[in-house]
Amino acid sequence: MKLLGALNLPPPVQEQKYREAQEFILNYVEKAQEQSMIAAVEEAVVEAGDVRNLTISGDGAWLTRGFSSVHGISALCSTTRPKTVDTNWCSKKCSKCQGAERTSGEMEKEMIHEMFCRSLSKYKINYVSYIGDGDAKVRKYLTDNPPYSGVIIKKLEDTNHFAKRMLSRIKEVKQENKNRILSDGKNFSGKGRMTDAQAIKFKIYFAKAIRESKTDLDKLYQKSWAIFKHHYSTDKQPMHDWCDSKWCK
């Protein structure tokens, strides 16, 4: 019904006829999906230098927020030119999934593990590095239940989620000190101080610093602190030593 609504078409005369048409279309959609994912895998192999050991990213999504949702999906994507290479789904109301007694979080790690296990039979490749969202459950599950013999999956941190940790910590500190008067006689937050908008900017700049300095820890340290120092620098107390001349004039 939602498909017809999206196409601005009237509802079907008979439910049975609609379901028959839906199944007919689904067959072709699934074939196109498989062809697209096979092409994405082979493209990733070429980008990796014709090595069939790939780095992939993965995540799950649920019909409702939190870990109480009944239905969920998960996907794995290539990383050089991000394209979907595999998908999976699970439902607490499906006899095949048998997930009635499990949480949504538990099913997510199992869906991702299942896609790892079938990569050899499906594409003749190994997923040797996994970029996740910071959730340790998936990494631990892949370690405790290795999908490949003699291969240890390397966990890589997602830049955006890592930067989000700083945002979360800033908000925590802001909440803890919301009524505190600092040494200059002003509140911790407010106009000209640490606001939610400024904290979000810090997160964006921090993610950019990580991407630009991922092979140089000292450079990352300086770029990260330059974000704070530049913003709170004054004419009386300049703090631009680590600023980049491209954006700090």
N, C-alpha and C positions, 0 to 999 in steps of 0.2 A: 504494500500500500504506500509506503514512504517513497519507494522508487517512482511510482506514478505521480505522487505529489511533487517530487523534485522536478519531474519532467513536465509538470503542469498539465497532466492528463487526467481524465475522469477515472474513478475507481472501476475495477473490473465488474462485469455483470455477474460472473460466478467465481467464487473463491477457488474452486478446483482448477478452473482454466487458468487463473492467475498463477497458481502454484506450478502448474505444468510449464507455463511460459518462463517462470522464474528459474526453474531447474534447467530448462533448455539454455537460457542465457548464462547461467552459472557455469555450465560445462565449458563454454567458450572463454568466459572470464578466467577460469582456473587455468586453462591451457595458455592463455596470454600471460598470466602471472608467472607460470613456470618458465616459459621462454624468456621472459624479462629477467627473472632471477638467475637463470643459467648464464645469460649474457653478462649480467652484473658480476658474477663470480669470475668468469673468464677475463673480463676487463680488469678486475682487481688482481688477478694472477699476472697479467701483462705488466701492470703498474708495479708489481712486486719483483719484477725481473724474471718472470716465468717460474717463480718458486711457488709451489702449491701449499705453502704454510702462510696463512693470512692473519692479519690483525683485524678484528671486527669489533663493532660496538653493539650493544644490545640494551633493550629496555622493555618494560611491560606497561600496559595501559588497561584501565578498568572502566566498566560502565558507570560506576559511581566512585567518588573519592574515598580514600582510606582502604583498609584491608577487610572490609565486610562485603565487597561487591560479589555478586554471584557469577558474572561472566567477565572473562579477561582475555586479552591477546598479548602476544609478545613478538618481537621482530629482531633480526640481526641485520646489520648494515655494514657494507664495506666502508673503509675510512678515507682512502685517497680521494675518490670522487663518490661521496656517500650515496649508495644505492642499496635498496633492500635485497638481501640474498636469501632470506628464509623467513617464514612466519609460522606462528603456532597459536593455538587457542585452547581454552579450557573453561569448563563450566561446572559449578557445584551441583547443577541439576542434570548433568549428563552421566549416563550409566557407564560410558566408556572412560570418562575422566576419573570417576570414583573419588571425587574431591569433596564430598559433603562434610567430612570431618576436618578438612584442612583449611587454613586461612588463605586469603588471596596471595599474601606474600610467599607462602610455601609453594603455591602452585606456580608462581612466577619463576622461581629458581628451577623448578622441575621442567617447565616449558622450555627455558633456555638450555638446560642440560640435554633435553631430548633433541634439540636442533644441533647441538654439538655432536651428539652420538651418531646422527645420520649424515653428517657432512661427508664422510668417506664414501658411503654407499650412494649418496645423492650426487656429489660433485667431484669425488676423488681428491678432497683437500682436507687439511687440518686447520683448525682455528687455534693458533698457538698463543695469541695475545688477545685479551678481552678488555675493552674500555667500557666501564660501567658507570653508574651514577653515584658511586660512593657506598652503596649498600653491600656490606660484607657478606651477606647471606649467600649471594650467587657465587662469589669467589670461593667461599668455604665449601659450598656444595660441589663445585667443579673439582676442588682439591680432594675432598673425601670420596667422590665418585668419579674418578678420572675417565673421560670419554675415550681417550686414546692410550694405548699401551706405551709406557716409557716416555710420555710427553707431559711436562708440567706446564699448566696454563699460566701465563704471566698476566697479572692484573695491572692495567694501566688506569690512571685516574683521569676522569673527564674534566677538562679545564673549566668549563662553566660551573659544574657542580662543586669543584674545589674552590673556585672564587666565591661561590654562594655561601661557603662556610664562613668566609670573612664577613659577608653581609649579615649572616645570622648572629655572629659574635658581636658585631657592632650594635645590632639591635638589642642584644642581651645587656651589653654594657650601658646602653642608653636607658633601658628600662630600670636597671639597677641604680642608676644615678639620676633619675628624672627629677628628684627634689633636692639634689645636692648642689650647693653653691661652691664654685671653684675658687681658686686663689685670687682671681681677678674680680671676684664679686658677682659673677654672672652664672647663670644656670649652665648645665652641661649641654642642653639642646635648646633650640629656638632659633630666631633670626640671627644669621651670622655665625651660628654654631653648628653642631652636628644635627642635621635633619635627615629624614628618611630619604629624601631626594638625593642628598649629598652622599649618603651611604650607598645608594644604588650606583651612583657615578663611580665611587671608589671600587665597587665590585667589578664594573665594566673595565676600568683602567687596570685593575689587578689581573683580570683575565688576559688583557692585551699584553701586559708585562710578561706573563707566563709564556705566551705564544712567541714573543720576541726573544726570550732568554732561556728557552727550554734546555739548552745544552751548556749554559754558563750560570752556575749557582751564584757567583759573586755579582754578576750583572743583574740577575733576578732580584737579589737582595737590595741592590741600589735602586733599581727601577720601582720596586715595591714601596720602599720608604720615600722615594721622590714624590709619589702620589700624595702622601700626607704632608710632607714638608713643604711642597709647592703651595698647597691649598692654604696652609696656616702661616706661610711666610709673611713677614711685614717689612716695611722700610727700615725700622729700627733693628729688626732681627731677621735678616734675609736667610733663607734656607734653600738655595737653588743649586748647591754644589753638584747634586746628582740628577738634576733636570736635563732633559734632552733639548738641545738647542733648536730642534725642529718645531717644538711646540711651546717652549718657554722663551719668551723674548725679553 
